[in-house]
Amino acid sequence: MRRASGAFALLLLLWLIAPSTPLSAQDYRTVTLSKQYRGQDSLQAEIEFAAGVLKVRPGSPGSLYRMELSYDPQRFAPLSKVDSSGTDLRLGIKSSGQAGISVGLKNDRPQDGLIELNPRTILSLDVSLGAAQADLDLGGLRVSQAEIRTGASETTLRFSSPNRVQCEQMSISVGAAEFSAYQLGNSDCKTISVDGGVGGVLVDLTGAWKRDATITLAVALGDISLVLPREVGVELTLDRFLSNFNPEGFVHEGRVYRSLNYSTAGRRLSLSLTSTVGVPVSEAGLPHFLLESS
């Protein structure tokens, strides 16, 4: 699960080996950008990160956002746009139109970015990642909805502490990538969808579920590992009957599998697993079930 997928490695390599001019450490540009929090009730935040290493986390209550970037100015440009009301925000790094970043040289180093978002304002989040390694910790924020798209990336999404508002919907689209999501129970999202492309996907559903939720998982050519909470009832529906699929701790009738505690649990998760683009669900594409550690 944790090994880099072959597709991800190939796409990232093609990005990295494009012709480029060597840059020394001094040629990288470093900027820090921020805006003061002025009581905004809500924030529409779009994060675009074309390439490099990115961290997103909660910031200071006194700042609407804070962003630190170290980047190659020959190929990339920082994004920092906010409207006059301070409620529509765009952050990150975009390509300037020249392909590739230099690799393999003594002074080469990856671009990196740190983005901190205000924990007071209700957040509608849109994240788009290119050839990136990303760690997105949304725990402690007020996330009302989120859309996350990954390209040739290795991405970790986590809710290390409970979301401070109810989240209506979170949509995750995984390209040729490795993707891991931890403690999604802390997100308090009513619906969660994960669309897996070519790569490995880990979905950890532990955390403090406050209500029932519906989760849709779609796989193409990757593996899915699921970590299930012990105290929550789980119903899993497959898009077809598979006689060789019999996860421990579940009873099934046709394509529907229910955890042994489903009828008595205070909170319930409804999971739907489908195959995409006509690719049959095979043994390799079926979820691997792990129970939350006691």
Salt bridges, closest charged atoms under 4 A:
GLU46 OE2 - ARG90 NE 3.86
GLU48 OE1 - ARG90 NH2 2.69
GLU68 OE2 - ARG66 NH2 2.46
ASP72 OD2 - ARG75 NH1 3.33
GLU116 OE2 - ARG57 NH2 2.78
ASP126 OD1 - ARG149 NH2 2.71
ASP135 OD1 - ARG158 NE 3.31
GLU147 OE2 - ARG149 NH1 3.07
GLU168 OE2 - ARG211 NH1 3.80
ASP188 OD1 - ARG211 NE 3.43
GLU235 OE2 - ARG258 NE 2.76
ASP239 OD1 - ARG240 NE 3.37
